[in-house]
Amino acid sequence: MSNRKPYTKPELRKLEESDPFVQTFMAELNQRFPIVHILKGGFPLCGFSLKLPEHWPDEHKWISYLDKEVHKATCEDCKKEYERDRS
Ligand SMILES: [Zn+2]
């Protein structure tokens, strides 16, 4: 007979959004990969907020509609609106 302990599955903890670990992780993630909206006339094309960008949550950034680096936007809805606008 073997003395080895029977294998038990490690207990998996379901991560909740309120978990400090998740919050720290998300904050880090948002900082590294912010959602970059395309701003036209002071508002994001996707309409995610009617507030001025300075009042947006930290993870939301913006780039101007007229910026030559507008392709760096990461918001899918903004990009779709941008393409529609340009065609
Ligand atoms: Zn957007």
PDB file of the backbone (N, CA, C, O) and the ligand in Angstrom, with CONECT records:
HET     ZN  A 101       1
ATOM      1  N   MET A   1       0.815  -1.209   0.000  1.00  0.00           N
ATOM      2  CA  MET A   1       0.000   0.000   0.000  1.00  0.00           C
ATOM      3  C   MET A   1       0.852   1.264   0.000  1.00  0.00           C
ATOM      4  O   MET A   1       1.926   1.295   0.602  1.00  0.00           O
ATOM      5  N   SER A   2       0.398   2.246  -0.639  1.00  0.00           N
ATOM      6  CA  SER A   2       1.156   3.493  -0.737  1.00  0.00           C
ATOM      7  C   SER A   2       0.809   4.432   0.414  1.00  0.00           C
ATOM      8  O   SER A   2      -0.320   4.471   0.904  1.00  0.00           O
ATOM      9  N   ASN A   3       1.821   5.181   0.821  1.00  0.00           N
ATOM     10  CA  ASN A   3       1.598   6.149   1.904  1.00  0.00           C
ATOM     11  C   ASN A   3       1.183   7.526   1.385  1.00  0.00           C
ATOM     12  O   ASN A   3       0.902   8.459   2.137  1.00  0.00           O
ATOM     13  N   ARG A   4       1.163   7.590   0.080  1.00  0.00           N
ATOM     14  CA  ARG A   4       0.823   8.899  -0.486  1.00  0.00           C
ATOM     15  C   ARG A   4      -0.612   9.288  -0.134  1.00  0.00           C
ATOM     16  O   ARG A   4      -1.542   8.482  -0.119  1.00  0.00           O
ATOM     17  N   LYS A   5      -0.712  10.538   0.138  1.00  0.00           N
ATOM     18  CA  LYS A   5      -2.058  11.056   0.451  1.00  0.00           C
ATOM     19  C   LYS A   5      -2.900  11.028  -0.816  1.00  0.00           C
ATOM     20  O   LYS A   5      -2.392  11.255  -1.914  1.00  0.00           O
ATOM     21  N   PRO A   6      -4.139  10.758  -0.664  1.00  0.00           N
ATOM     22  CA  PRO A   6      -4.974  10.807  -1.865  1.00  0.00           C
ATOM     23  C   PRO A   6      -5.012  12.229  -2.426  1.00  0.00           C
ATOM     24  O   PRO A   6      -4.991  13.218  -1.692  1.00  0.00           O
ATOM     25  N   TYR A   7      -5.068  12.287  -3.718  1.00  0.00           N
ATOM     26  CA  TYR A   7      -5.093  13.599  -4.366  1.00  0.00           C
ATOM     27  C   TYR A   7      -6.419  14.301  -4.086  1.00  0.00           C
ATOM     28  O   TYR A   7      -7.499  13.754  -4.304  1.00  0.00           O
ATOM     29  N   THR A   8      -6.298  15.510  -3.604  1.00  0.00           N
ATOM     30  CA  THR A   8      -7.524  16.300  -3.454  1.00  0.00           C
ATOM     31  C   THR A   8      -7.389  17.548  -4.317  1.00  0.00           C
ATOM     32  O   THR A   8      -6.339  18.188  -4.378  1.00  0.00           O
ATOM     33  N   LYS A   9      -8.429  17.846  -4.939  1.00  0.00           N
ATOM     34  CA  LYS A   9      -8.445  19.022  -5.805  1.00  0.00           C
ATOM     35  C   LYS A   9      -8.255  20.275  -4.965  1.00  0.00           C
ATOM     36  O   LYS A   9      -8.903  20.421  -3.928  1.00  0.00           O
ATOM     37  N   PRO A  10      -7.379  21.184  -5.389  1.00  0.00           N
ATOM     38  CA  PRO A  10      -7.265  22.428  -4.617  1.00  0.00           C
ATOM     39  C   PRO A  10      -8.595  23.173  -4.653  1.00  0.00           C
ATOM     40  O   PRO A  10      -9.323  23.172  -5.646  1.00  0.00           O
ATOM     41  N   GLU A  11      -8.862  23.789  -3.554  1.00  0.00           N
ATOM     42  CA  GLU A  11     -10.148  24.485  -3.498  1.00  0.00           C
ATOM     43  C   GLU A  11     -10.073  25.785  -4.295  1.00  0.00           C
ATOM     44  O   GLU A  11      -9.191  26.614  -4.070  1.00  0.00           O
ATOM     45  N   LEU A  12     -10.961  25.943  -5.181  1.00  0.00           N
ATOM     46  CA  LEU A  12     -10.958  27.158  -5.997  1.00  0.00           C
ATOM     47  C   LEU A  12     -11.912  28.174  -5.395  1.00  0.00           C
ATOM     48  O   LEU A  12     -13.056  27.889  -5.040  1.00  0.00           O
ATOM     49  N   ARG A  13     -11.370  29.365  -5.306  1.00  0.00           N
ATOM     50  CA  ARG A  13     -12.174  30.427  -4.740  1.00  0.00           C
ATOM     51  C   ARG A  13     -12.736  31.250  -5.895  1.00  0.00           C
ATOM     52  O   ARG A  13     -12.003  31.687  -6.782  1.00  0.00           O
ATOM     53  N   LYS A  14     -13.999  31.445  -5.867  1.00  0.00           N
ATOM     54  CA  LYS A  14     -14.598  32.263  -6.913  1.00  0.00           C
ATOM     55  C   LYS A  14     -14.261  33.720  -6.617  1.00  0.00           C
ATOM     56  O   LYS A  14     -14.478  34.209  -5.508  1.00  0.00           O
ATOM     57  N   LEU A  15     -13.732  34.401  -7.619  1.00  0.00           N
ATOM     58  CA  LEU A  15     -13.348  35.788  -7.408  1.00  0.00           C
ATOM     59  C   LEU A  15     -14.539  36.711  -7.653  1.00  0.00           C
ATOM     60  O   LEU A  15     -15.167  36.701  -8.712  1.00  0.00           O
ATOM     61  N   GLU A  16     -14.811  37.491  -6.646  1.00  0.00           N
ATOM     62  CA  GLU A  16     -15.894  38.456  -6.778  1.00  0.00           C
ATOM     63  C   GLU A  16     -15.295  39.814  -7.114  1.00  0.00           C
ATOM     64  O   GLU A  16     -14.128  40.080  -6.828  1.00  0.00           O
ATOM     65  N   GLU A  17     -16.091  40.650  -7.712  1.00  0.00           N
ATOM     66  CA  GLU A  17     -15.613  41.968  -8.100  1.00  0.00           C
ATOM     67  C   GLU A  17     -15.227  42.821  -6.882  1.00  0.00           C
ATOM     68  O   GLU A  17     -14.401  43.728  -6.978  1.00  0.00           O
ATOM     69  N   SER A  18     -15.841  42.509  -5.745  1.00  0.00           N
ATOM     70  CA  SER A  18     -15.562  43.281  -4.535  1.00  0.00           C
ATOM     71  C   SER A  18     -14.272  42.827  -3.856  1.00  0.00           C
ATOM     72  O   SER A  18     -13.784  43.484  -2.936  1.00  0.00           O
ATOM     73  N   ASP A  19     -13.728  41.712  -4.308  1.00  0.00           N
ATOM     74  CA  ASP A  19     -12.495  41.176  -3.746  1.00  0.00           C
ATOM     75  C   ASP A  19     -11.356  42.181  -3.935  1.00  0.00           C
ATOM     76  O   ASP A  19     -11.130  42.651  -5.050  1.00  0.00           O
ATOM     77  N   PRO A  20     -10.634  42.517  -2.855  1.00  0.00           N
ATOM     78  CA  PRO A  20      -9.535  43.490  -2.985  1.00  0.00           C
ATOM     79  C   PRO A  20      -8.511  43.080  -4.041  1.00  0.00           C
ATOM     80  O   PRO A  20      -7.952  43.929  -4.736  1.00  0.00           O
ATOM     81  N   PHE A  21      -8.274  41.793  -4.155  1.00  0.00           N
ATOM     82  CA  PHE A  21      -7.334  41.309  -5.164  1.00  0.00           C
ATOM     83  C   PHE A  21      -7.823  41.669  -6.559  1.00  0.00           C
ATOM     84  O   PHE A  21      -7.055  42.151  -7.392  1.00  0.00           O
ATOM     85  N   VAL A  22      -9.096  41.434  -6.805  1.00  0.00           N
ATOM     86  CA  VAL A  22      -9.683  41.742  -8.115  1.00  0.00           C
ATOM     87  C   VAL A  22      -9.641  43.243  -8.372  1.00  0.00           C
ATOM     88  O   VAL A  22      -9.355  43.685  -9.485  1.00  0.00           O
ATOM     89  N   GLN A  23      -9.926  44.016  -7.337  1.00  0.00           N
ATOM     90  CA  GLN A  23      -9.943  45.474  -7.500  1.00  0.00           C
ATOM     91  C   GLN A  23      -8.566  46.016  -7.850  1.00  0.00           C
ATOM     92  O   GLN A  23      -8.426  46.867  -8.728  1.00  0.00           O
ATOM     93  N   THR A  24      -7.552  45.514  -7.154  1.00  0.00           N
ATOM     94  CA  THR A  24      -6.182  45.936  -7.435  1.00  0.00           C
ATOM     95  C   THR A  24      -5.796  45.535  -8.849  1.00  0.00           C
ATOM     96  O   THR A  24      -5.212  46.313  -9.604  1.00  0.00           O
ATOM     97  N   PHE A  25      -6.136  44.314  -9.180  1.00  0.00           N
ATOM     98  CA  PHE A  25      -5.808  43.787 -10.496  1.00  0.00           C
ATOM     99  C   PHE A  25      -6.497  44.588 -11.602  1.00  0.00           C
ATOM    100  O   PHE A  25      -5.876  44.938 -12.605  1.00  0.00           O
ATOM    101  N   MET A  26      -7.757  44.867 -11.411  1.00  0.00           N
ATOM    102  CA  MET A  26      -8.514  45.620 -12.409  1.00  0.00           C
ATOM    103  C   MET A  26      -7.971  47.040 -12.558  1.00  0.00           C
ATOM    104  O   MET A  26      -7.883  47.568 -13.667  1.00  0.00           O
ATOM    105  N   ALA A  27      -7.607  47.654 -11.425  1.00  0.00           N
ATOM    106  CA  ALA A  27      -7.082  49.020 -11.463  1.00  0.00           C
ATOM    107  C   ALA A  27      -5.797  49.049 -12.281  1.00  0.00           C
ATOM    108  O   ALA A  27      -5.588  49.940 -13.104  1.00  0.00           O
ATOM    109  N   GLU A  28      -4.944  48.065 -12.042  1.00  0.00           N
ATOM    110  CA  GLU A  28      -3.682  47.952 -12.774  1.00  0.00           C
ATOM    111  C   GLU A  28      -3.940  47.748 -14.264  1.00  0.00           C
ATOM    112  O   GLU A  28      -3.319  48.381 -15.117  1.00  0.00           O
ATOM    113  N   LEU A  29      -4.864  46.857 -14.545  1.00  0.00           N
ATOM    114  CA  LEU A  29      -5.220  46.520 -15.922  1.00  0.00           C
ATOM    115  C   LEU A  29      -5.765  47.745 -16.661  1.00  0.00           C
ATOM    116  O   LEU A  29      -5.396  48.024 -17.802  1.00  0.00           O
ATOM    117  N   ASN A  30      -6.649  48.459 -15.979  1.00  0.00           N
ATOM    118  CA  ASN A  30      -7.263  49.639 -16.588  1.00  0.00           C
ATOM    119  C   ASN A  30      -6.245  50.731 -16.867  1.00  0.00           C
ATOM    120  O   ASN A  30      -6.365  51.489 -17.830  1.00  0.00           O
ATOM    121  N   GLN A  31      -5.237  50.795 -15.999  1.00  0.00           N
ATOM    122  CA  GLN A  31      -4.216  51.806 -16.181  1.00  0.00           C
ATOM    123  C   GLN A  31      -3.335  51.455 -17.378  1.00  0.00           C
ATOM    124  O   GLN A  31      -2.925  52.325 -18.146  1.00  0.00           O
ATOM    125  N   ARG A  32      -3.062  50.181 -17.515  1.00  0.00           N
ATOM    126  CA  ARG A  32      -2.200  49.753 -18.618  1.00  0.00           C
ATOM    127  C   ARG A  32      -2.950  49.690 -19.938  1.00  0.00           C
ATOM    128  O   ARG A  32      -2.405  49.984 -21.002  1.00  0.00           O
ATOM    129  N   PHE A  33      -4.200  49.303 -19.843  1.00  0.00           N
ATOM    130  CA  PHE A  33      -5.002  49.180 -21.068  1.00  0.00           C
ATOM    131  C   PHE A  33      -6.287  49.994 -20.922  1.00  0.00           C
ATOM    132  O   PHE A  33      -7.375  49.435 -20.779  1.00  0.00           O
ATOM    133  N   PRO A  34      -6.149  51.314 -20.960  1.00  0.00           N
ATOM    134  CA  PRO A  34      -7.345  52.140 -20.803  1.00  0.00           C
ATOM    135  C   PRO A  34      -8.252  52.019 -22.035  1.00  0.00           C
ATOM    136  O   PRO A  34      -7.810  51.630 -23.116  1.00  0.00           O
ATOM    137  N   ILE A  35      -9.496  52.352 -21.846  1.00  0.00           N
ATOM    138  CA  ILE A  35     -10.419  52.412 -22.972  1.00  0.00           C
ATOM    139  C   ILE A  35     -10.270  53.807 -23.569  1.00  0.00           C
ATOM    140  O   ILE A  35     -10.585  54.811 -22.929  1.00  0.00           O
ATOM    141  N   VAL A  36      -9.789  53.849 -24.793  1.00  0.00           N
ATOM    142  CA  VAL A  36      -9.549  55.147 -25.431  1.00  0.00           C
ATOM    143  C   VAL A  36     -10.693  55.444 -26.391  1.00  0.00           C
ATOM    144  O   VAL A  36     -10.883  54.757 -27.394  1.00  0.00           O
ATOM    145  N   HIS A  37     -11.445  56.479 -26.059  1.00  0.00           N
ATOM    146  CA  HIS A  37     -12.577  56.883 -26.899  1.00  0.00           C
ATOM    147  C   HIS A  37     -12.130  57.940 -27.903  1.00  0.00           C
ATOM    148  O   HIS A  37     -11.081  58.567 -27.751  1.00  0.00           O
ATOM    149  N   ILE A  38     -12.947  58.117 -28.920  1.00  0.00           N
ATOM    150  CA  ILE A  38     -12.687  59.179 -29.903  1.00  0.00           C
ATOM    151  C   ILE A  38     -13.612  60.343 -29.582  1.00  0.00           C
ATOM    152  O   ILE A  38     -14.836  60.211 -29.572  1.00  0.00           O
ATOM    153  N   LEU A  39     -12.992  61.482 -29.322  1.00  0.00           N
ATOM    154  CA  LEU A  39     -13.744  62.651 -28.890  1.00  0.00           C
ATOM    155  C   LEU A  39     -14.008  63.598 -30.063  1.00  0.00           C
ATOM    156  O   LEU A  39     -13.092  64.027 -30.765  1.00  0.00           O
ATOM    157  N   LYS A  40     -15.289  63.907 -30.248  1.00  0.00           N
ATOM    158  CA  LYS A  40     -15.665  64.856 -31.301  1.00  0.00           C
ATOM    159  C   LYS A  40     -16.635  65.862 -30.697  1.00  0.00           C
ATOM    160  O   LYS A  40     -17.675  65.488 -30.155  1.00  0.00           O
ATOM    161  N   GLY A  41     -16.289  67.135 -30.795  1.00  0.00           N
ATOM    162  CA  GLY A  41     -17.149  68.171 -30.234  1.00  0.00           C
ATOM    163  C   GLY A  41     -17.338  68.014 -28.736  1.00  0.00           C
ATOM    164  O   GLY A  41     -18.376  68.392 -28.193  1.00  0.00           O
ATOM    165  N   GLY A  42     -16.333  67.457 -28.068  1.00  0.00           N
ATOM    166  CA  GLY A  42     -16.378  67.328 -26.614  1.00  0.00           C
ATOM    167  C   GLY A  42     -17.009  66.049 -26.108  1.00  0.00           C
ATOM    168  O   GLY A  42     -17.006  65.794 -24.903  1.00  0.00           O
ATOM    169  N   PHE A  43     -17.553  65.238 -27.008  1.00  0.00           N
ATOM    170  CA  PHE A  43     -18.214  64.002 -26.579  1.00  0.00           C
ATOM    171  C   PHE A  43     -17.650  62.784 -27.288  1.00  0.00           C
ATOM    172  O   PHE A  43     -17.247  62.856 -28.449  1.00  0.00           O
ATOM    173  N   PRO A  44     -17.625  61.656 -26.570  1.00  0.00           N
ATOM    174  CA  PRO A  44     -17.145  60.440 -27.218  1.00  0.00           C
ATOM    175  C   PRO A  44     -18.155  59.966 -28.257  1.00  0.00           C
ATOM    176  O   PRO A  44     -19.363  60.046 -28.034  1.00  0.00           O
ATOM    177  N   LEU A  45     -17.668  59.479 -29.375  1.00  0.00           N
ATOM    178  CA  LEU A  45     -18.549  59.043 -30.471  1.00  0.00           C
ATOM    179  C   LEU A  45     -19.515  57.943 -30.039  1.00  0.00           C
ATOM    180  O   LEU A  45     -20.636  57.864 -30.542  1.00  0.00           O
ATOM    181  N   CYS A  46     -19.084  57.102 -29.113  1.00  0.00           N
ATOM    182  CA  CYS A  46     -19.935  55.981 -28.695  1.00  0.00           C
ATOM    183  C   CYS A  46     -21.031  56.435 -27.734  1.00  0.00           C
ATOM    184  O   CYS A  46     -21.965  55.689 -27.440  1.00  0.00           O
ATOM    185  N   GLY A  47     -20.900  57.676 -27.248  1.00  0.00           N
ATOM    186  CA  GLY A  47     -21.914  58.185 -26.334  1.00  0.00           C
ATOM    187  C   GLY A  47     -21.874  57.556 -24.956  1.00  0.00           C
ATOM    188  O   GLY A  47     -22.896  57.509 -24.271  1.00  0.00           O
ATOM    189  N   PHE A  48     -20.721  57.075 -24.540  1.00  0.00           N
ATOM    190  CA  PHE A  48     -20.636  56.396 -23.250  1.00  0.00           C
ATOM    191  C   PHE A  48     -20.884  57.348 -22.089  1.00  0.00           C
ATOM    192  O   PHE A  48     -21.379  56.937 -21.039  1.00  0.00           O
ATOM    193  N   SER A  49     -20.537  58.630 -22.275  1.00  0.00           N
ATOM    194  CA  SER A  49     -20.762  59.601 -21.203  1.00  0.00           C
ATOM    195  C   SER A  49     -21.125  60.957 -21.782  1.00  0.00           C
ATOM    196  O   SER A  49     -20.654  61.334 -22.854  1.00  0.00           O
ATOM    197  N   LEU A  50     -21.962  61.679 -21.067  1.00  0.00           N
ATOM    198  CA  LEU A  50     -22.304  63.040 -21.485  1.00  0.00           C
ATOM    199  C   LEU A  50     -21.529  64.043 -20.644  1.00  0.00           C
ATOM    200  O   LEU A  50     -21.707  65.256 -20.758  1.00  0.00           O
ATOM    201  N   LYS A  51     -20.670  63.502 -19.802  1.00  0.00           N
ATOM    202  CA  LYS A  51     -19.856  64.372 -18.958  1.00  0.00           C
ATOM    203  C   LYS A  51     -18.565  64.730 -19.672  1.00  0.00           C
ATOM    204  O   LYS A  51     -18.160  64.068 -20.628  1.00  0.00           O
ATOM    205  N   LEU A  52     -17.925  65.790 -19.191  1.00  0.00           N
ATOM    206  CA  LEU A  52     -16.626  66.156 -19.737  1.00  0.00           C
ATOM    207  C   LEU A  52     -15.624  65.076 -19.349  1.00  0.00           C
ATOM    208  O   LEU A  52     -15.732  64.465 -18.286  1.00  0.00           O
ATOM    209  N   PRO A  53     -14.629  64.845 -20.245  1.00  0.00           N
ATOM    210  CA  PRO A  53     -13.639  63.787 -19.984  1.00  0.00           C
ATOM    211  C   PRO A  53     -12.994  63.862 -18.598  1.00  0.00           C
ATOM    212  O   PRO A  53     -12.641  62.836 -18.017  1.00  0.00           O
ATOM    213  N   GLU A  54     -12.843  65.083 -18.073  1.00  0.00           N
ATOM    214  CA  GLU A  54     -12.198  65.197 -16.754  1.00  0.00           C
ATOM    215  C   GLU A  54     -13.047  64.548 -15.651  1.00  0.00           C
ATOM    216  O   GLU A  54     -12.553  64.292 -14.553  1.00  0.00           O
ATOM    217  N   HIS A  55     -14.300  64.290 -15.945  1.00  0.00           N
ATOM    218  CA  HIS A  55     -15.167  63.641 -14.953  1.00  0.00           C
ATOM    219  C   HIS A  55     -15.364  62.155 -15.242  1.00  0.00           C
ATOM    220  O   HIS A  55     -16.138  61.485 -14.558  1.00  0.00           O
ATOM    221  N   TRP A  56     -14.680  61.652 -16.230  1.00  0.00           N
ATOM    222  CA  TRP A  56     -14.806  60.237 -16.557  1.00  0.00           C
ATOM    223  C   TRP A  56     -14.045  59.403 -15.539  1.00  0.00           C
ATOM    224  O   TRP A  56     -13.135  59.897 -14.872  1.00  0.00           O
ATOM    225  N   PRO A  57     -14.424  58.132 -15.427  1.00  0.00           N
ATOM    226  CA  PRO A  57     -13.623  57.239 -14.585  1.00  0.00           C
ATOM    227  C   PRO A  57     -12.199  57.130 -15.144  1.00  0.00           C
ATOM    228  O   PRO A  57     -11.973  57.301 -16.342  1.00  0.00           O
ATOM    229  N   ASP A  58     -11.250  56.843 -14.253  1.00  0.00           N
ATOM    230  CA  ASP A  58      -9.834  56.821 -14.611  1.00  0.00           C
ATOM    231  C   ASP A  58      -9.474  55.981 -15.833  1.00  0.00           C
ATOM    232  O   ASP A  58      -8.589  56.341 -16.610  1.00  0.00           O
ATOM    233  N   GLU A  59     -10.168  54.866 -15.990  1.00  0.00           N
ATOM    234  CA  GLU A  59      -9.755  53.941 -17.058  1.00  0.00           C
ATOM    235  C   GLU A  59     -10.225  54.387 -18.444  1.00  0.00           C
ATOM    236  O   GLU A  59      -9.907  53.751 -19.449  1.00  0.00           O
ATOM    237  N   HIS A  60     -10.983  55.481 -18.491  1.00  0.00           N
ATOM    238  CA  HIS A  60     -11.440  55.982 -19.792  1.00  0.00           C
ATOM    239  C   HIS A  60     -10.597  57.158 -20.234  1.00  0.00           C
ATOM    240  O   HIS A  60     -10.520  58.177 -19.548  1.00  0.00           O
ATOM    241  N   LYS A  61      -9.969  57.007 -21.381  1.00  0.00           N
ATOM    242  CA  LYS A  61      -9.159  58.089 -21.937  1.00  0.00           C
ATOM    243  C   LYS A  61      -9.786  58.485 -23.267  1.00  0.00           C
ATOM    244  O   LYS A  61     -10.772  57.893 -23.704  1.00  0.00           O
ATOM    245  N   TRP A  62      -9.202  59.489 -23.900  1.00  0.00           N
ATOM    246  CA  TRP A  62      -9.753  59.891 -25.194  1.00  0.00           C
ATOM    247  C   TRP A  62      -8.662  60.387 -26.124  1.00  0.00           C
ATOM    248  O   TRP A  62      -7.561  60.745 -25.706  1.00  0.00           O
ATOM    249  N   ILE A  63      -9.007  60.394 -27.389  1.00  0.00           N
ATOM    250  CA  ILE A  63      -8.134  60.955 -28.414  1.00  0.00           C
ATOM    251  C   ILE A  63      -9.054  61.763 -29.323  1.00  0.00           C
ATOM    252  O   ILE A  63     -10.207  61.396 -29.549  1.00  0.00           O
ATOM    253  N   SER A  64      -8.524  62.867 -29.836  1.00  0.00           N
ATOM    254  CA  SER A  64      -9.362  63.733 -30.659  1.00  0.00           C
ATOM    255  C   SER A  64      -9.672  63.093 -32.015  1.00  0.00           C
ATOM    256  O   SER A  64      -8.849  62.390 -32.601  1.00  0.00           O
ATOM    257  N   TYR A  65     -10.868  63.360 -32.478  1.00  0.00           N
ATOM    258  CA  TYR A  65     -11.327  62.942 -33.803  1.00  0.00           C
ATOM    259  C   TYR A  65     -10.346  63.382 -34.882  1.00  0.00           C
ATOM    260  O   TYR A  65     -10.162  62.694 -35.886  1.00  0.00           O
ATOM    261  N   LEU A  66      -9.717  64.535 -34.664  1.00  0.00           N
ATOM    262  CA  LEU A  66      -8.834  65.104 -35.682  1.00  0.00           C
ATOM    263  C   LEU A  66      -7.375  64.702 -35.494  1.00  0.00           C
ATOM    264  O   LEU A  66      -6.522  65.010 -36.326  1.00  0.00           O
ATOM    265  N   ASP A  67      -7.106  64.020 -34.407  1.00  0.00           N
ATOM    266  CA  ASP A  67      -5.728  63.592 -34.132  1.00  0.00           C
ATOM    267  C   ASP A  67      -5.270  62.604 -35.192  1.00  0.00           C
ATOM    268  O   ASP A  67      -6.022  61.712 -35.587  1.00  0.00           O
ATOM    269  N   LYS A  68      -4.009  62.769 -35.660  1.00  0.00           N
ATOM    270  CA  LYS A  68      -3.541  61.838 -36.691  1.00  0.00           C
ATOM    271  C   LYS A  68      -3.298  60.441 -36.109  1.00  0.00           C
ATOM    272  O   LYS A  68      -3.110  59.477 -36.850  1.00  0.00           O
ATOM    273  N   GLU A  69      -3.305  60.344 -34.790  1.00  0.00           N
ATOM    274  CA  GLU A  69      -3.147  59.031 -34.163  1.00  0.00           C
ATOM    275  C   GLU A  69      -4.488  58.465 -33.688  1.00  0.00           C
ATOM    276  O   GLU A  69      -4.553  57.662 -32.757  1.00  0.00           O
ATOM    277  N   VAL A  70      -5.537  58.907 -34.349  1.00  0.00           N
ATOM    278  CA  VAL A  70      -6.885  58.500 -33.937  1.00  0.00           C
ATOM    279  C   VAL A  70      -7.065  56.968 -33.985  1.00  0.00           C
ATOM    280  O   VAL A  70      -7.923  56.409 -33.301  1.00  0.00           O
ATOM    281  N   HIS A  71      -6.238  56.309 -34.807  1.00  0.00           N
ATOM    282  CA  HIS A  71      -6.308  54.846 -34.914  1.00  0.00           C
ATOM    283  C   HIS A  71      -5.903  54.158 -33.609  1.00  0.00           C
ATOM    284  O   HIS A  71      -6.106  52.955 -33.444  1.00  0.00           O
ATOM    285  N   LYS A  72      -5.329  54.930 -32.687  1.00  0.00           N
ATOM    286  CA  LYS A  72      -4.923  54.335 -31.408  1.00  0.00           C
ATOM    287  C   LYS A  72      -6.098  54.182 -30.443  1.00  0.00           C
ATOM    288  O   LYS A  72      -5.951  53.608 -29.364  1.00  0.00           O
ATOM    289  N   ALA A  73      -7.238  54.688 -30.829  1.00  0.00           N
ATOM    290  CA  ALA A  73      -8.433  54.520 -29.997  1.00  0.00           C
ATOM    291  C   ALA A  73      -8.703  53.023 -29.806  1.00  0.00           C
ATOM    292  O   ALA A  73      -8.465  52.222 -30.711  1.00  0.00           O
ATOM    293  N   THR A  74      -9.195  52.659 -28.638  1.00  0.00           N
ATOM    294  CA  THR A  74      -9.447  51.241 -28.368  1.00  0.00           C
ATOM    295  C   THR A  74     -10.933  50.933 -28.177  1.00  0.00           C
ATOM    296  O   THR A  74     -11.317  49.767 -28.099  1.00  0.00           O
ATOM    297  N   CYS A  75     -11.765  51.964 -28.102  1.00  0.00           N
ATOM    298  CA  CYS A  75     -13.191  51.727 -27.909  1.00  0.00           C
ATOM    299  C   CYS A  75     -13.799  51.262 -29.241  1.00  0.00           C
ATOM    300  O   CYS A  75     -13.807  52.005 -30.222  1.00  0.00           O
ATOM    301  N   GLU A  76     -14.299  50.039 -29.260  1.00  0.00           N
ATOM    302  CA  GLU A  76     -14.820  49.459 -30.505  1.00  0.00           C
ATOM    303  C   GLU A  76     -15.985  50.279 -31.060  1.00  0.00           C
ATOM    304  O   GLU A  76     -16.081  50.490 -32.269  1.00  0.00           O
ATOM    305  N   ASP A  77     -16.861  50.736 -30.179  1.00  0.00           N
ATOM    306  CA  ASP A  77     -18.031  51.494 -30.633  1.00  0.00           C
ATOM    307  C   ASP A  77     -17.621  52.835 -31.229  1.00  0.00           C
ATOM    308  O   ASP A  77     -18.176  53.271 -32.238  1.00  0.00           O
ATOM    309  N   CYS A  78     -16.652  53.480 -30.603  1.00  0.00           N
ATOM    310  CA  CYS A  78     -16.136  54.741 -31.144  1.00  0.00           C
ATOM    311  C   CYS A  78     -15.534  54.520 -32.526  1.00  0.00           C
ATOM    312  O   CYS A  78     -15.753  55.308 -33.446  1.00  0.00           O
ATOM    313  N   LYS A  79     -14.774  53.438 -32.659  1.00  0.00           N
ATOM    314  CA  LYS A  79     -14.113  53.168 -33.936  1.00  0.00           C
ATOM    315  C   LYS A  79     -15.151  52.917 -35.034  1.00  0.00           C
ATOM    316  O   LYS A  79     -14.994  53.371 -36.168  1.00  0.00           O
ATOM    317  N   LYS A  80     -16.205  52.192 -34.681  1.00  0.00           N
ATOM    318  CA  LYS A  80     -17.274  51.920 -35.650  1.00  0.00           C
ATOM    319  C   LYS A  80     -17.923  53.224 -36.096  1.00  0.00           C
ATOM    320  O   LYS A  80     -18.142  53.449 -37.286  1.00  0.00           O
ATOM    321  N   GLU A  81     -18.228  54.086 -35.110  1.00  0.00           N
ATOM    322  CA  GLU A  81     -18.848  55.370 -35.423  1.00  0.00           C
ATOM    323  C   GLU A  81     -17.925  56.222 -36.279  1.00  0.00           C
ATOM    324  O   GLU A  81     -18.369  56.933 -37.179  1.00  0.00           O
ATOM    325  N   TYR A  82     -16.643  56.139 -35.986  1.00  0.00           N
ATOM    326  CA  TYR A  82     -15.648  56.913 -36.721  1.00  0.00           C
ATOM    327  C   TYR A  82     -15.636  56.473 -38.183  1.00  0.00           C
ATOM    328  O   TYR A  82     -15.649  57.311 -39.084  1.00  0.00           O
ATOM    329  N   GLU A  83     -15.612  55.177 -38.417  1.00  0.00           N
ATOM    330  CA  GLU A  83     -15.608  54.657 -39.782  1.00  0.00           C
ATOM    331  C   GLU A  83     -16.873  55.076 -40.526  1.00  0.00           C
ATOM    332  O   GLU A  83     -16.820  55.461 -41.694  1.00  0.00           O
ATOM    333  N   ARG A  84     -18.011  54.997 -39.835  1.00  0.00           N
ATOM    334  CA  ARG A  84     -19.292  55.352 -40.444  1.00  0.00           C
ATOM    335  C   ARG A  84     -19.284  56.830 -40.815  1.00  0.00           C
ATOM    336  O   ARG A  84     -19.765  57.217 -41.880  1.00  0.00           O
ATOM    337  N   ASP A  85     -18.733  57.645 -39.927  1.00  0.00           N
ATOM    338  CA  ASP A  85     -18.679  59.091 -40.107  1.00  0.00           C
ATOM    339  C   ASP A  85     -17.825  59.467 -41.314  1.00  0.00           C
ATOM    340  O   ASP A  85     -18.125  60.412 -42.043  1.00  0.00           O
ATOM    341  N   ARG A  86     -16.773  58.714 -41.499  1.00  0.00           N
ATOM    342  CA  ARG A  86     -15.799  59.055 -42.535  1.00  0.00           C
ATOM    343  C   ARG A  86     -16.210  58.557 -43.912  1.00  0.00           C
ATOM    344  O   ARG A  86     -15.709  59.052 -44.922  1.00  0.00           O
ATOM    345  N   SER A  87     -17.094  57.606 -43.966  1.00  0.00           N
ATOM    346  CA  SER A  87     -17.439  57.036 -45.270  1.00  0.00           C
ATOM    347  C   SER A  87     -18.647  57.733 -45.882  1.00  0.00           C
ATOM    348  O   SER A  87     -19.074  57.378 -46.981  1.00  0.00           O
TER     349      SER A  87
HETATM  350 ZN    ZN A 101     -16.155  55.048 -26.988  1.00  0.00          ZN2+
END
